[in-house]
Amino acid sequence: MKTRSPIITFLSLCLCGASLHSHTAAAETPASGLATAPEEARAKEAAVRGAFEKFHAAIKAGQGKLALAMRSKESLGQMTEEQKASWRRRPPIRSYAPDVSSVSLRTKTAGVYYTLKDSRGKLACSFDLFLLEDGQWKLHLTRVQDHAPDDLARSFWLPPDTAPFIEDGEDWSKIETVPTGNPDWSLQAISDSVFLHIRFTHATDLPLPGSLLKNDPPPSEMIYTPGVSIGASDLREGIRLSVGEVISTRTIQKKSQSFVSYSLTFRRRGDKSYSAHVDTAGGVLKILGRCIDVRVPRETLTDIPLKPLRIWVTPKAPATTRELTVKDWIPAAPPPPKPAPVATSSPLTPDPVIEAAKQTMRDLATRVIRGDSKAFDELRAAARRLYENVDPMNDRKRFMTNLLVMQAAYGLFGEQAAKGNTNAFEAIKLSLGRKPLNNLATHALGIAAAHGHAEATQILLHHDQYGILRSSSIYELRAAAEQKNAQVIEFFLVILDNPSDRNYWHEASQALVASRDNPKVKAALEKYEVANRKPAGPPSATVPAALASKTALDTAKQAMRALATRIADGDEKAFDELLDTVKKLYRDIDYNQENDRLVTNAALMHAAFDILGEQAGKGNTKAFDALKRSLRIRHLSSFAPDALGIAAAQGHEEALNILLHHDQYQILKSTVVYSLHEPAAKNNEQAIAFLLAVLEDSSHRALWYGAAQGLAAAKETPKIKAALEKYEAANRKPAEPAR
């Protein structure tokens, strides 16, 4: 029986008042990552086939937009906008009929082998690699060749997706570095039960794959690793591999351009050689700074001695051969389980002081509604005072109280805007993009939209133009959909029809229930219900609206910190326990009615992710890997950027680069602006330059306030001072005329 994590046990005892079912240990996955349980394998294969069929049906029908939505995030990030536009314009192909020959499964990846005839009737053998992203199978890459792949190619096309050395964080600092005889290259090698891992390290940084080349380099300047022979020094008896730089060309804006790429070549006696470029190597070839990493599946190392495993390195110059015995990686022992904390709780009681503060805010909002030009400035000043120096993790009670007080004002704004009061609506618009007013303004827009306010509805429908999160817009438009607003209903129908919006399908379906008499809505709901039908079972336990007391909240936060510490310490089960915890925290949550529960969940998540950010900033690779992994997981992705900001503030360059290149990681720019506050406060030049660029871009006006707040915390320079003065001037209201 699996042991529960401290936080799960705590939630079971203190939060739910109902039992959280313990989990029996799952069938153990073999080292290669191949699925074993027949029922699980059949279900997984059916899901992969379903994704394959839907993707290729979209290609056949000319639905390029749908096909793009079914691709992996990484593959989309590698495509140019011109390539994406070409996909969207793809015409239908009537004769398009892929014939599946087999499906292979790993733990988080799968491969579909199929044949396809081209327009001339020539048969091509193809392979689609699928990745499991947020519970959905996404197409990552496609390979095509004129003959069926042999076993060697299949092992590289779909390599194992997990291994002990990978799970332990690929710590190369513990692996012996040996010279190769070539002064430009050194080599490391380690073997685990799944892969032979080889790292070539160059004396200088290597050009990144995809880097644009102004001129093609001469052959003498091309990059080639020393050759490696595995199992025998005689190349006719052993296995030979090498990696070399290649030049690829792409047409961008009708102009042919050259780019850097790398190719892995693997030759085994009696087989055809295998080769793949870095972007199609399925994870067996990676370029990292000065390093070239190669993962050779052990299943390809046939007919050679493995105990011990020896490799020979042969540089081009000088022509000497060096022998290396590859050691076996010994997985780190997980730390002993920590005891679960136990706490008691008592219900929160209403506070008359809070009620009085809420009435004060209603009075202030009423003055705004009546046209008092000074009242909105007073409201902003009050909000600044309320949230000044608030630590979202440690001052959670104060944070929740502030939210209740401010909602008293913005609820009134939404109601009065719905009645046509222009002063109320102007106050809502002025609040967009201003932290901490932005979320309050979004809620007020939802109230107005539910009462038929056309402009409020349009702002929420075009949320990306106003710095509003898509998820926030979806939740706030539910009431308008229940009022059968035609535009909003169409908005939710599009969501239900888009596989990339699967995370929002539940909310969309709930919003459309009131319009089930509409044939189009009825069909969409029936399709959704079929896709999400589950066998009957006992009702699941859910987390209540909020933790019952400060003591209970503090204990739960401490448990989350302990869970994050285990992740940072390398406990391979801890991240899965975090995922299990998050599922229970957000299970069946009502984003409109359970605000206290949302705030409490945020406090718990920040408790964990702040630890991961701090540890990553100190160089802990386990913590940083957890943050990168979290960027692709629902609920976790909301908290990872702030943690990356914490790490970046401590000088972690890769964390900073992820934030600066946020579009490659599907992080909203509005999120990044606030995540860069801490690095900017530490006077990080790149973070400051990013925020200055936001302030100088009129198309990002909704983000100006956040950028200005981040710059205000940095050491003042002439450039920062000028930018802030320009911002203040642009946002200064004209003086009220004398009466």
SULURHU-V412936 format. One record per run of one state. SS is the DSSP state (H for helix, E for strand, - for the rest). FROM is the first residue (numbers start at 1). TO is the last residue. Records with the same first field share a line. If there is no record, write none. Layout:
# SULURHU-V412936
SS = FROM-TO + FROM-TO
This chain:
# SULURHU-V412936
- = 1-5 + 17-37 + 62-63 + 70-70 + 72-72 + 78-80 + 89-98 + 106-108 + 118-122 + 134-135 + 146-150 + 158-163 + 168-171 + 175-177 + 180-184 + 192-194 + 203-211 + 214-218 + 222-223 + 225-226 + 231-238 + 253-254 + 269-273 + 281-284 + 289-290 + 301-308 + 315-320 + 327-327 + 329-351 + 370-374 + 388-395 + 419-421 + 432-436 + 451-453 + 462-462 + 467-469 + 477-477 + 483-485 + 497-498 + 516-518 + 532-549 + 569-573 + 587-594 + 618-620 + 631-636 + 650-652 + 661-661 + 666-668 + 676-676 + 682-684 + 697-697 + 713-717 + 732-739
H = 6-16 + 38-61 + 64-69 + 73-77 + 81-88 + 151-157 + 164-167 + 172-174 + 219-221 + 278-280 + 298-300 + 352-369 + 375-387 + 396-418 + 422-431 + 437-450 + 454-461 + 463-466 + 470-476 + 478-482 + 486-496 + 499-515 + 519-531 + 550-568 + 574-586 + 595-617 + 621-630 + 637-649 + 653-660 + 662-665 + 669-675 + 677-681 + 685-696 + 698-712 + 718-731
E = 71-71 + 99-105 + 109-117 + 123-133 + 136-145 + 178-179 + 185-191 + 195-202 + 212-213 + 224-224 + 227-230 + 239-252 + 255-268 + 274-277 + 285-288 + 291-297 + 309-314 + 321-326 + 328-328
